Amino acid sequence: MKVLVTGASGFLGGHLVEGALRAGHQVRVLVRPGQDHALPAALPEVERVHGDLGDAAALSRAAEGVDVVHHSAARVTLYGTRAQFWETNVAGTERLLTAARSAGARRFVFISSPSALMNPGEGDRLGIDETTPYPDRFYNHYSETKAAAERLVRAADGPEFTTVSLRPRGIWGPRDHSGFLPRLIARLVAGRLPDLSGGRRVMASLCHCDNAVSAALLAAEAPAERVGGKAYFIVDRDPVELRELMVRVTELFGGTPPTRAVPPPLRDALVEAVELLWRVPALAARREPPLSRYSVALLTRSGTYDTSAAERDFGYSPVIDGETGLRRLARWVESAGGTEEFVRSVR
C-alpha cells in the first residue's frame, strides 16, 4: 500500500515510517520545512511533502494517491494555550481527515491517547476497557484536545473511509528524548525525583514503540466492519509497578530511586500553588510547570488497560516485552553516547 505518516520527524512517527517500510509499503511523510534532518536516517526511499497541519494545500498534496493515513503528529508538550493545542490537535486533525477523504484514502489510523479518558475526579483505574466514557472534565489542554480529536476521527468513519483510533499509553523506546521514560531516567540519574506516592503501590501500563507500530499496521489492514469508528487501548503485555521500574532503571542507567518522601498534603498544596501561578498566560504559554495534577497523577495513580478488544478485532499481540525493551533501550543509549549524553538530550 501507499501510506502517509504525519509526525515522522518525531519519536513514534519515525518508528512508524520504519515499520511501514519493513512491511513493504510505499511511504510518504508530511514534514515541516527545515525538519528533514529529524527524519530517521538512511531512508532515501521515503517521499517528502513539506508542510504542517495548518496548511490545507500541503495536506491535500500529502494525501493524494495514498491508501492509508497514519496520523501521529500532535502537540504533546505540557505547556501552551488552549488555542495552540486546539489548532494542532483538533483543527489540524479535522483538516487532515478532510484531505484524506477527498483524496480517496480508504483508512485513517489516528494515534490517540488514554489521557483522553483520564478523569481528574477518579482514583486508581485497573484493567479498564473501551466502555470507559469520556470524562466531563480534563486534566489539561492536551487531554481535552486529544479527546475532541478522537471523537472527530470516530465520527468520520463511513462506508468508503474507515477510521480507527489507537490509544497507546506512555510510549517508550529508542530515540525518545521527551516522553515519560526518558524524563524519569534523567531525574533518577540526577537524584532529583522525590517520592510522591504517599507509600502507595502504583501500577502502570506502558507501550513500547514497537508494540504501538505493530498495532497501527495491523489496524490499517483489519476488516472495516470490525474496526470502523472504534478506539482501542494498546499497551505492553504486563503492567509495571513504578517503584520496581525505577529500581530497574537505576540498575541499567545509574542514579538512585526516590528516597525523599513528600507527604500527600504538602504535595497537593504545592501542585495547587504551581497551577495557580501557571494561570498567568505569559507563563503558561512558554514554560512547562515543574508540577501539575496531570504529572503527579501519572506517578501516584494506578492506570492499567485491557487490550482484549484489539486482540479480538485485529489480532494485536505485543511483539516485545518490557525487560527486552529496557535492555535494548540501554544498548541504544550506550551506542548514542552513553547515559550522560542521553540525559543532556532529554527535553
KEKE-3310 file (N, C-alpha, C; in steps of 0.2 Angstrom, whole numbers, plus 5000, padded with zeros to 4 digits):
npx = (5004:5001:5006:5003:5012:5011:5020:5032:5045:5046:5046:5037:5032:5043:5047:5035:5037:5048:5043:5032:5040:5047:5037:5034:5027:5024:5030:5025:5029:5023:5032:5038:5045:5063:5064:5069:5080:5077:5071:5070:5086:5095:5084:5081:5071:5059:5046:5044:5033:5032:5026:5013:5001:4992:4992:4982:4983:4995:4992:4983:4991:4999:4990:4986:4983:4986:4983:4982:4982:4992:4991:5001:5005:5005:5002:5011:5017:5018:5014:5007:4994:4976:4971:4982:4984:4972:4972:4982:4979:4966:4959:4969:4969:4956:4957:4966:4958:4948:4956:4961:4950:4944:4954:4953:4958:4957:4958:4960:4971:4972:4983:4979:4977:4977:4976:4965:4955:4957:4951:4949:4943:4943:4951:4963:4963:4960:4963:4955:4943:4937:4924:4924:4919:4921:4927:4919:4927:4944:4962:4971:4975:4980:4974:4961:4960:4965:4954:4944:4949:4949:4936:4931:4938:4932:4919:4920:4920:4915:4907:4916:4927:4937:4939:4950:4955:4969:4975:4989:4998:5009:5021:5037:5054:5069:5077:5068:5066:5059:5048:5038:5047:5061:5062:5060:5071:5081:5079:5080:5094:5099:5096:5085:5072:5058:5049:5033:5022:5016:5017:5010:5006:5009:5003:5006:5002:5012:5018:5028:5037:5038:5027:5017:5018:5016:5003:4997:5000:4993:4980:4978:4975:4965:4948:4935:4923:4925:4933:4929:4927:4930:4939:4954:4963:4981:4994:5009:5012:5012:5009:5018:5026:5028:5038:5046:5050:5058:5069:5074:5078:5088:5097:5101:5105:5110:5110:5098:5084:5069:5070:5067:5053:5038:5025:5008:4998:5006:5012:5000:4997:5007:5006:4994:4997:5007:4999:4990:4999:5003:4992:4994:4994:5006:5016:5011:5010:5023:5032:5035:5026:5034:5027:5011:4994:4991:5004:5008:4998:5001:5012:5007:4995:4987:4985:4980:4977:4965:4968:4960:4950:4957:4965:4955:4949:4958:4969:4980:4995:5007:5024:5036:5043:5043:5056:5065:5063:5069:5082:5086:5084:5094:5106:5104:5106:5119:5125:5123:5131:5131:5124:5126:5126:5114:5105:5108:5101:5088:5072)
npy = (4994:5012:5023:5037:5046:5056:5067:5061:5066:5065:5055:5042:5043:5042:5029:5023:5025:5017:5005:5003:5003:4991:4983:4983:4993:5008:5024:5040:5055:5069:5083:5097:5111:5112:5102:5090:5084:5078:5066:5048:5041:5037:5034:5035:5032:5037:5047:5065:5077:5094:5104:5108:5104:5115:5119:5118:5116:5109:5097:5092:5089:5079:5069:5064:5051:5041:5026:5023:5033:5037:5045:5053:5065:5078:5090:5088:5093:5100:5112:5128:5137:5135:5138:5135:5121:5117:5121:5113:5099:5097:5105:5103:5089:5088:5095:5086:5074:5079:5081:5068:5060:5067:5064:5051:5041:5026:5022:5028:5030:5034:5041:5041:5044:5037:5047:5055:5049:5051:5055:5068:5067:5054:5040:5026:5016:5001:4989:4994:4996:4998:5003:5013:5029:5046:5059:5072:5082:5088:5085:5093:5104:5096:5083:5086:5090:5079:5070:5077:5077:5063:5060:5067:5059:5046:5049:5052:5040:5030:5021:5021:5025:5021:5024:5023:5023:5023:5020:5021:5019:5029:5029:5022:5019:5017:5032:5041:5057:5065:5059:5050:5040:5044:5056:5051:5043:5053:5061:5052:5049:5061:5062:5069:5066:5066:5055:5054:5046:5044:5032:5022:5008:5009:5005:5003:5004:5003:5007:5000:5007:4998:4989:4998:5002:4990:4988:4999:4996:4983:4988:4995:4987:4979:4971:4982:4982:4977:4986:5000:5016:5014:5014:5009:5003:5001:4993:4987:4969:4966:4976:4988:4990:5005:5009:4997:4998:5010:5006:4996:5004:5012:5002:5000:5012:5020:5031:5034:5027:5036:5043:5054:5057:5065:5071:5068:5079:5090:5089:5090:5103:5110:5107:5114:5127:5129:5127:5137:5148:5146:5150:5162:5169:5172:5165:5151:5149:5147:5140:5124:5118:5114:5105:5097:5093:5083:5077:5073:5064:5054:5048:5044:5038:5023:5015:5004:4994:4986:4975:4967:4970:4975:4964:4954:4961:4965:4957:4961:4958:4960:4963:4964:4962:4970:4969:4965:4976:4986:4982:4983:4997:5002:4997:5005:5018:5018:5016:5028:5037:5036:5036:5049:5058:5055:5060:5073:5076:5075:5082)
npz = (5000:4998:5010:5021:5033:5047:5058:5057:5059:5073:5088:5089:5076:5068:5070:5065:5051:5048:5052:5042:5030:5032:5031:5018:5012:5002:5007:5012:5019:5029:5033:5042:5035:5034:5044:5039:5043:5055:5052:5052:5049:5034:5024:5010:5001:5006:5002:5003:5008:5011:5024:5036:5049:5048:5035:5022:5009:5008:5015:5006:4995:5002:5004:4992:4982:4992:5001:5015:5030:5043:5057:5067:5072:5084:5096:5110:5121:5138:5141:5135:5126:5127:5114:5106:5107:5103:5089:5083:5088:5086:5076:5066:5064:5059:5047:5041:5040:5031:5020:5017:5015:5004:4995:4993:5001:5010:5023:5039:5052:5068:5080:5096:5114:5130:5139:5135:5141:5155:5171:5181:5193:5198:5205:5207:5192:5186:5174:5164:5150:5133:5136:5144:5148:5140:5150:5159:5164:5161:5164:5158:5143:5133:5136:5134:5121:5114:5116:5110:5096:5094:5095:5083:5073:5075:5072:5058:5052:5038:5024:5014:5019:5032:5049:5063:5080:5090:5106:5113:5128:5137:5128:5124:5121:5110:5104:5109:5117:5125:5132:5144:5150:5147:5154:5166:5168:5167:5178:5189:5187:5190:5203:5207:5209:5219:5231:5228:5230:5242:5249:5242:5232:5215:5200:5182:5165:5151:5134:5123:5109:5098:5099:5098:5085:5078:5081:5074:5061:5060:5062:5051:5041:5045:5044:5039:5044:5057:5064:5061:5066:5079:5095:5103:5116:5118:5124:5133:5137:5151:5165:5174:5191:5198:5207:5206:5193:5193:5201:5193:5182:5187:5189:5176:5171:5181:5195:5208:5216:5221:5238:5246:5254:5250:5259:5256:5258:5258:5245:5237:5240:5235:5221:5219:5221:5211:5200:5201:5199:5186:5179:5174:5158:5150:5156:5156:5142:5138:5146:5154:5168:5184:5192:5191:5192:5182:5179:5192:5194:5185:5192:5204:5203:5199:5183:5172:5157:5147:5133:5126:5116:5105:5103:5099:5088:5078:5080:5088:5097:5109:5103:5109:5125:5141:5149:5139:5130:5139:5140:5127:5125:5134:5127:5116:5121:5125:5113:5108:5114:5128:5145:5151:5140:5135:5145:5144:5133:5135:5134)
capx = (5000:5005:5004:5006:5014:5012:5024:5038:5051:5045:5048:5033:5031:5049:5046:5030:5039:5052:5039:5029:5044:5048:5031:5034:5023:5027:5029:5026:5029:5022:5037:5039:5051:5068:5064:5071:5086:5075:5068:5075:5092:5096:5078:5080:5065:5053:5044:5043:5029:5034:5020:5011:4993:4989:4992:4977:4986:5000:4989:4980:4996:5002:4985:4985:4985:4988:4978:4981:4985:4994:4991:5004:5008:5001:5006:5011:5020:5013:5013:5004:4987:4971:4971:4988:4983:4966:4974:4986:4977:4959:4958:4974:4966:4950:4959:4969:4953:4945:4961:4962:4944:4944:4959:4951:4961:4952:4959:4964:4973:4974:4986:4976:4980:4972:4975:4959:4950:4958:4946:4953:4939:4944:4957:4966:4959:4964:4960:4949:4942:4934:4917:4925:4917:4925:4926:4916:4932:4950:4967:4974:4973:4982:4969:4954:4960:4965:4948:4940:4951:4947:4928:4931:4940:4927:4913:4921:4920:4910:4907:4922:4933:4937:4943:4951:4959:4973:4977:4995:4999:5016:5025:5044:5059:5075:5076:5064:5070:5054:5042:5038:5053:5067:5061:5061:5078:5085:5078:5083:5101:5101:5094:5080:5065:5056:5044:5027:5017:5012:5018:5005:5009:5007:5003:5005:5003:5016:5018:5034:5036:5037:5021:5012:5019:5013:4996:4995:5000:4988:4973:4977:4973:4959:4942:4932:4917:4927:4937:4927:4924:4931:4945:4957:4969:4986:4999:5013:5008:5012:5010:5024:5025:5033:5044:5051:5053:5063:5074:5077:5081:5094:5102:5103:5107:5113:5106:5095:5077:5067:5071:5064:5046:5034:5018:5002:4995:5011:5012:4994:4997:5012:5003:4989:5001:5010:4994:4988:5004:5003:4986:4997:4995:5013:5020:5008:5012:5030:5036:5031:5026:5038:5022:5004:4989:4992:5011:5008:4993:5005:5016:5004:4988:4987:4982:4981:4972:4963:4968:4956:4946:4962:4967:4950:4947:4963:4975:4985:4998:5014:5029:5041:5041:5046:5063:5069:5063:5073:5089:5088:5085:5101:5111:5104:5108:5126:5128:5122:5135:5131:5119:5127:5124:5107:5102:5108:5097:5081:5069)
capy = (5000:5018:5026:5044:5046:5063:5067:5057:5068:5064:5048:5037:5044:5039:5021:5020:5025:5011:4999:5003:5001:4984:4979:4983:4999:5014:5028:5047:5059:5076:5086:5104:5114:5113:5097:5084:5081:5074:5060:5043:5041:5032:5032:5039:5030:5040:5053:5070:5083:5099:5107:5106:5103:5121:5120:5113:5114:5104:5091:5089:5086:5074:5064:5062:5044:5036:5021:5024:5038:5036:5052:5053:5072:5081:5094:5084:5097:5101:5120:5131:5139:5130:5139:5132:5114:5116:5122:5107:5093:5096:5108:5100:5083:5089:5096:5080:5070:5081:5080:5061:5058:5070:5061:5044:5036:5021:5020:5033:5027:5040:5039:5045:5043:5036:5053:5057:5046:5052:5059:5071:5065:5047:5037:5021:5013:4995:4985:4997:4994:5004:5005:5019:5035:5052:5062:5079:5087:5085:5087:5099:5105:5090:5078:5089:5091:5073:5068:5080:5074:5056:5060:5068:5054:5041:5051:5052:5034:5029:5015:5021:5029:5018:5027:5019:5027:5019:5023:5018:5023:5030:5026:5022:5015:5021:5038:5046:5062:5069:5056:5049:5036:5047:5061:5048:5042:5059:5063:5047:5049:5067:5061:5074:5064:5064:5050:5057:5041:5043:5025:5018:5004:5012:5000:5007:5001:5007:5004:5000:5009:4993:4987:5003:5002:4984:4989:5003:4992:4979:4991:4998:4981:4975:4972:4989:4981:4976:4992:5006:5021:5012:5016:5004:5003:4997:4993:4981:4964:4966:4982:4988:4994:5011:5008:4992:5001:5015:5002:4993:5009:5014:4997:5000:5018:5023:5035:5031:5028:5041:5042:5059:5056:5071:5070:5070:5085:5095:5088:5093:5110:5113:5107:5119:5133:5129:5128:5144:5153:5144:5153:5168:5167:5173:5159:5145:5148:5147:5135:5118:5119:5109:5100:5098:5087:5078:5074:5069:5058:5048:5045:5042:5034:5017:5015:4999:4994:4979:4976:4961:4972:4975:4957:4951:4964:4965:4952:4964:4955:4963:4960:4964:4963:4976:4968:4965:4983:4990:4980:4986:5004:5003:4997:5011:5024:5017:5017:5035:5042:5034:5039:5056:5062:5054:5064:5080:5077:5075:5089)
capz = (5000:4999:5016:5023:5040:5050:5064:5055:5062:5080:5091:5086:5069:5064:5070:5061:5045:5048:5052:5036:5025:5033:5029:5011:5009:5000:5012:5011:5025:5030:5037:5042:5031:5039:5049:5036:5047:5061:5050:5053:5045:5028:5021:5004:4998:5008:4999:5007:5007:5016:5026:5043:5049:5047:5028:5019:5002:5009:5017:5000:4991:5005:5004:4986:4980:4997:5004:5022:5033:5050:5060:5074:5073:5089:5101:5116:5127:5144:5141:5129:5127:5124:5107:5102:5107:5098:5082:5081:5089:5084:5069:5062:5063:5055:5040:5038:5039:5025:5014:5016:5012:4997:4990:4991:5006:5012:5030:5043:5059:5072:5087:5101:5120:5136:5143:5133:5146:5162:5174:5187:5199:5199:5208:5203:5187:5184:5169:5161:5143:5129:5138:5149:5144:5140:5156:5159:5165:5159:5167:5154:5136:5129:5137:5131:5114:5111:5116:5105:5090:5094:5093:5076:5069:5075:5068:5051:5049:5033:5020:5009:5023:5038:5053:5069:5084:5095:5112:5117:5134:5139:5123:5126:5117:5107:5100:5113:5121:5129:5134:5151:5152:5147:5159:5173:5168:5168:5185:5193:5187:5193:5210:5208:5209:5226:5232:5228:5230:5249:5251:5239:5226:5209:5194:5176:5159:5146:5127:5119:5102:5093:5100:5095:5077:5076:5082:5069:5055:5060:5062:5044:5036:5048:5041:5041:5049:5064:5067:5059:5071:5086:5098:5106:5121:5116:5129:5133:5140:5158:5168:5179:5197:5196:5211:5204:5187:5195:5203:5187:5178:5190:5188:5169:5169:5186:5199:5214:5217:5226:5245:5250:5253:5251:5262:5251:5259:5255:5238:5234:5241:5230:5215:5219:5221:5205:5195:5201:5196:5179:5175:5170:5151:5148:5159:5153:5135:5136:5151:5157:5175:5187:5195:5189:5193:5177:5180:5198:5193:5182:5197:5210:5202:5195:5177:5168:5152:5144:5126:5123:5110:5100:5101:5095:5081:5073:5081:5092:5102:5110:5099:5113:5132:5145:5150:5132:5128:5143:5138:5120:5126:5137:5122:5111:5125:5125:5106:5106:5118:5135:5149:5152:5134:5134:5150:5142:5127:5137:5134)
cpx = (5004:5002:5007:5007:5015:5016:5030:5044:5051:5047:5044:5033:5037:5049:5041:5033:5044:5048:5035:5033:5046:5043:5030:5030:5027:5025:5030:5025:5027:5027:5037:5045:5057:5069:5066:5076:5084:5072:5073:5080:5091:5089:5077:5074:5059:5052:5042:5038:5030:5027:5019:5003:4989:4988:4988:4980:4991:4997:4985:4985:4999:4997:4984:4988:4987:4982:4977:4985:4986:4995:4994:5006:5003:5006:5005:5015:5015:5013:5010:4997:4982:4970:4976:4986:4977:4968:4977:4982:4970:4958:4963:4971:4960:4952:4962:4964:4950:4950:4961:4956:4943:4948:4958:4955:4956:4953:4963:4965:4976:4977:4983:4980:4975:4971:4968:4953:4951:4954:4949:4949:4940:4951:4960:4960:4963:4960:4955:4949:4939:4927:4918:4923:4922:4923:4922:4922:4939:4956:4971:4972:4975:4976:4963:4955:4961:4958:4943:4942:4949:4940:4927:4932:4935:4921:4914:4921:4914:4911:4914:4928:4932:4942:4944:4956:4962:4975:4983:4996:5007:5021:5033:5048:5065:5072:5071:5068:5065:5049:5043:5045:5059:5067:5063:5068:5082:5085:5081:5091:5103:5100:5089:5073:5062:5050:5037:5021:5013:5012:5013:5009:5005:5008:5002:5006:5007:5015:5024:5033:5035:5030:5016:5012:5015:5006:4993:4995:4994:4981:4972:4974:4967:4953:4938:4926:4919:4929:4934:4924:4925:4938:4947:4963:4974:4992:5003:5009:5007:5013:5016:5022:5030:5039:5049:5054:5059:5069:5078:5081:5087:5099:5105:5107:5111:5108:5103:5088:5075:5068:5068:5056:5042:5027:5013:4999:5000:5012:5006:4994:5002:5009:4998:4992:5004:5005:4991:4993:5004:4997:4988:4998:5002:5017:5017:5010:5019:5034:5032:5032:5030:5033:5015:5000:4990:4999:5011:5003:4997:5009:5013:4997:4989:4983:4984:4975:4971:4964:4965:4953:4951:4964:4961:4948:4952:4970:4981:4988:5005:5019:5036:5039:5045:5053:5067:5069:5068:5080:5091:5088:5092:5106:5110:5107:5116:5129:5127:5126:5135:5125:5120:5125:5117:5103:5102:5103:5089:5078:5063)
cpy = (5006:5021:5033:5043:5053:5062:5062:5059:5067:5056:5043:5037:5041:5032:5019:5020:5019:5005:4998:5001:4994:4980:4979:4988:5004:5020:5036:5050:5066:5079:5093:5106:5115:5107:5090:5080:5077:5068:5054:5042:5036:5029:5036:5037:5033:5046:5059:5075:5088:5103:5105:5105:5109:5123:5116:5111:5108:5097:5088:5085:5079:5068:5061:5055:5039:5032:5022:5030:5036:5043:5052:5060:5075:5086:5090:5087:5098:5108:5122:5133:5134:5131:5135:5124:5113:5116:5116:5101:5092:5099:5105:5093:5083:5091:5090:5075:5072:5080:5072:5058:5060:5066:5054:5039:5032:5020:5026:5031:5033:5038:5044:5043:5041:5042:5057:5055:5048:5057:5062:5069:5058:5045:5032:5018:5007:4991:4988:4996:5000:5006:5011:5025:5041:5056:5069:5084:5084:5088:5093:5099:5099:5085:5080:5088:5084:5069:5071:5078:5067:5056:5062:5063:5048:5043:5052:5046:5033:5023:5015:5024:5026:5022:5023:5023:5022:5023:5020:5022:5023:5027:5027:5018:5020:5027:5043:5050:5066:5066:5054:5045:5040:5053:5057:5046:5048:5061:5058:5048:5055:5067:5067:5072:5062:5058:5054:5052:5041:5036:5020:5014:5007:5007:5004:5003:5006:5004:5005:5003:5004:4990:4992:5003:4996:4985:4993:5000:4987:4982:4994:4993:4977:4976:4978:4987:4979:4982:4999:5010:5019:5015:5010:5006:4999:4998:4987:4975:4964:4973:4982:4992:4999:5011:5003:4994:5006:5011:4999:4998:5011:5008:4997:5006:5022:5028:5031:5032:5033:5039:5048:5059:5063:5069:5072:5077:5091:5095:5091:5101:5114:5113:5113:5126:5134:5131:5135:5149:5152:5146:5159:5166:5167:5167:5152:5144:5146:5141:5130:5119:5113:5104:5102:5092:5081:5074:5070:5063:5052:5045:5042:5038:5028:5018:5009:4998:4987:4980:4970:4963:4972:4968:4953:4954:4964:4961:4955:4959:4958:4959:4960:4965:4968:4975:4968:4972:4987:4989:4983:4994:5006:5002:5003:5017:5024:5018:5025:5040:5041:5038:5047:5060:5061:5059:5071:5081:5077:5082:5089)
cpz = (5000:5005:5017:5031:5042:5056:5063:5058:5070:5082:5088:5079:5065:5064:5066:5053:5044:5047:5045:5030:5026:5031:5021:5008:5006:5005:5010:5018:5024:5035:5036:5038:5036:5044:5045:5040:5053:5059:5051:5047:5039:5026:5015:5000:5000:5004:5004:5004:5013:5018:5033:5043:5048:5040:5024:5012:5003:5011:5011:4996:4995:5005:4998:4984:4985:4999:5011:5025:5041:5053:5067:5076:5079:5093:5108:5122:5133:5146:5135:5131:5125:5116:5103:5102:5103:5091:5080:5082:5086:5077:5064:5060:5058:5048:5037:5036:5032:5019:5012:5013:5005:4992:4989:4996:5009:5020:5033:5050:5063:5079:5092:5108:5125:5140:5141:5138:5153:5165:5180:5194:5201:5202:5204:5198:5184:5179:5165:5153:5140:5131:5142:5145:5144:5147:5154:5160:5163:5163:5164:5147:5132:5130:5133:5124:5110:5111:5111:5098:5089:5092:5086:5072:5069:5072:5061:5048:5044:5029:5016:5013:5030:5043:5060:5073:5089:5100:5116:5123:5136:5134:5124:5121:5114:5104:5104:5118:5125:5132:5142:5154:5152:5152:5166:5173:5170:5176:5190:5193:5190:5201:5212:5208:5216:5226:5233:5230:5237:5251:5248:5233:5220:5203:5188:5170:5154:5139:5124:5112:5097:5093:5097:5088:5075:5076:5076:5062:5054:5059:5055:5040:5039:5044:5044:5045:5056:5067:5066:5064:5078:5088:5102:5110:5118:5121:5129:5137:5147:5160:5173:5185:5197:5201:5208:5197:5188:5197:5197:5182:5181:5190:5181:5168:5174:5190:5205:5214:5222:5233:5249:5249:5254:5253:5257:5252:5257:5248:5235:5235:5236:5223:5214:5218:5214:5199:5195:5198:5188:5175:5172:5163:5149:5150:5156:5146:5133:5140:5153:5165:5179:5190:5192:5191:5189:5179:5187:5198:5190:5186:5203:5209:5198:5189:5173:5163:5149:5137:5123:5117:5104:5098:5097:5088:5076:5075:5084:5097:5103:5106:5103:5120:5135:5146:5144:5130:5132:5141:5131:5121:5129:5132:5117:5115:5125:5118:5104:5110:5125:5139:5150:5146:5133:5139:5147:5136:5129:5137:5139)
residu = (MET:LYS:VAL:LEU:VAL:THR:GLY:ALA:SER:GLY:PHE:LEU:GLY:GLY:HIS:LEU:VAL:GLU:GLY:ALA:LEU:ARG:ALA:GLY:HIS:GLN:VAL:ARG:VAL:LEU:VAL:ARG:PRO:GLY:GLN:ASP:HIS:ALA:LEU:PRO:ALA:ALA:LEU:PRO:GLU:VAL:GLU:ARG:VAL:HIS:GLY:ASP:LEU:GLY:ASP:ALA:ALA:ALA:LEU:SER:ARG:ALA:ALA:GLU:GLY:VAL:ASP:VAL:VAL:HIS:HIS:SER:ALA:ALA:ARG:VAL:THR:LEU:TYR:GLY:THR:ARG:ALA:GLN:PHE:TRP:GLU:THR:ASN:VAL:ALA:GLY:THR:GLU:ARG:LEU:LEU:THR:ALA:ALA:ARG:SER:ALA:GLY:ALA:ARG:ARG:PHE:VAL:PHE:ILE:SER:SER:PRO:SER:ALA:LEU:MET:ASN:PRO:GLY:GLU:GLY:ASP:ARG:LEU:GLY:ILE:ASP:GLU:THR:THR:PRO:TYR:PRO:ASP:ARG:PHE:TYR:ASN:HIS:TYR:SER:GLU:THR:LYS:ALA:ALA:ALA:GLU:ARG:LEU:VAL:ARG:ALA:ALA:ASP:GLY:PRO:GLU:PHE:THR:THR:VAL:SER:LEU:ARG:PRO:ARG:GLY:ILE:TRP:GLY:PRO:ARG:ASP:HIS:SER:GLY:PHE:LEU:PRO:ARG:LEU:ILE:ALA:ARG:LEU:VAL:ALA:GLY:ARG:LEU:PRO:ASP:LEU:SER:GLY:GLY:ARG:ARG:VAL:MET:ALA:SER:LEU:CYS:HIS:CYS:ASP:ASN:ALA:VAL:SER:ALA:ALA:LEU:LEU:ALA:ALA:GLU:ALA:PRO:ALA:GLU:ARG:VAL:GLY:GLY:LYS:ALA:TYR:PHE:ILE:VAL:ASP:ARG:ASP:PRO:VAL:GLU:LEU:ARG:GLU:LEU:MET:VAL:ARG:VAL:THR:GLU:LEU:PHE:GLY:GLY:THR:PRO:PRO:THR:ARG:ALA:VAL:PRO:PRO:PRO:LEU:ARG:ASP:ALA:LEU:VAL:GLU:ALA:VAL:GLU:LEU:LEU:TRP:ARG:VAL:PRO:ALA:LEU:ALA:ALA:ARG:ARG:GLU:PRO:PRO:LEU:SER:ARG:TYR:SER:VAL:ALA:LEU:LEU:THR:ARG:SER:GLY:THR:TYR:ASP:THR:SER:ALA:ALA:GLU:ARG:ASP:PHE:GLY:TYR:SER:PRO:VAL:ILE:ASP:GLY:GLU:THR:GLY:LEU:ARG:ARG:LEU:ALA:ARG:TRP:VAL:GLU:SER:ALA:GLY:GLY:THR:GLU:GLU:PHE:VAL:ARG:SER:VAL:ARG)
# end
